Amino acid sequence: MPMPDRAHRPDWPGATPGRRASRMNQVWPAVIALATVIVFIVFLVQVGLLMAVVMALSILVAATILVTLVTGTAWLTGLRRLAPQLRGHH
């Protein structure tokens, strides 16, 4: 039994992203950049350039992984909430 392509059905609830999702997509990069700059400056003052670069890159990678996990979890949770509505919407 072939699965219909549900990603391109704008008439289904939750198929089109809301205004809140686009705002969060703009906030996360700014938060990651701010955290990276703060860590870089703190380590630059306390330890040195090499350690500051290493720690800034590690914060950048860790924050990106965290945002990916949070976004994916929120997306899957939203799909689970929509699943009963989508099943009944043949």
N, C-alpha and C positions, 0 to 999 in steps of 0.2 A: 504494500500500500504506500503510494508516494506521499510524502509530507508536503503540504502547501507551504509556500514561502511566506511566512507570517511577518517578516521584517518589513515588507513593503506594503503593508495594509494600514494606511493612515486613519481608516475609519474605526479601527479597534481602539479600545481604551488604553492609554499609556503608550501608544505607538509613536506619537510625536513627543519629543522632549519639551518639557515646560521651561519657563523662564528661569526658574530656580536652578535647574541643571546647568544652564549656560553660565550663570553667575558663579557657580562653584567651579566650573572649568577655568574661569579667569582667576579665582582666588588661590587655588592650589599652587600654581607655578610661582605666584608672588610670595606665598608663605615659604615654599622650598628655597627660593632665592634668598629671602631674608634670613632664614636660618643658616644657610650656607655662608653668607657674608658675615654674620655674627660669629660663627664658629671660626672662620678664617681669621678675622681680626683678633679674636681672643687668643688663638694659638700663635698668631704672628707676634703678638706682644709678649706672650709668656715663654714661648719655646724657640721659634725660628721659622724661617720661610718653608723649609722642606716639610716639617711636621704640620704646618698650617695648610699647605696644599693637600697633603695626604688626608688630613681630617676633614677638610672641606669637601673633597671628593667622596669620602666615605659617607658623610652626612647627605650629600646629594643622591648617592645611590640608595641609601637606606630610606630616605624620605620618598623617593620615587617608587620604591617597592611597597612602602606602606600605603601610599595613595592608590597604587594599583590594586592592592588587596582590599582596601576600604571601598573603592569604586566597584570592584567586581562583586563584593559581598552585597552591596546595596542593590546592584543590578539584579543579581540572582534572587534576592529577597523580593524585589518588585515583581519579578517574573512569577515567583511562587504565589504571590498574592493575586496576580492576574490570571493564573492558570485556570481556576474554576470558571471565570467569565469567558475565557477564550475557548474552553472545551464546549460550553453551552452555546457558543456563537457559530454554529456550523453554517 
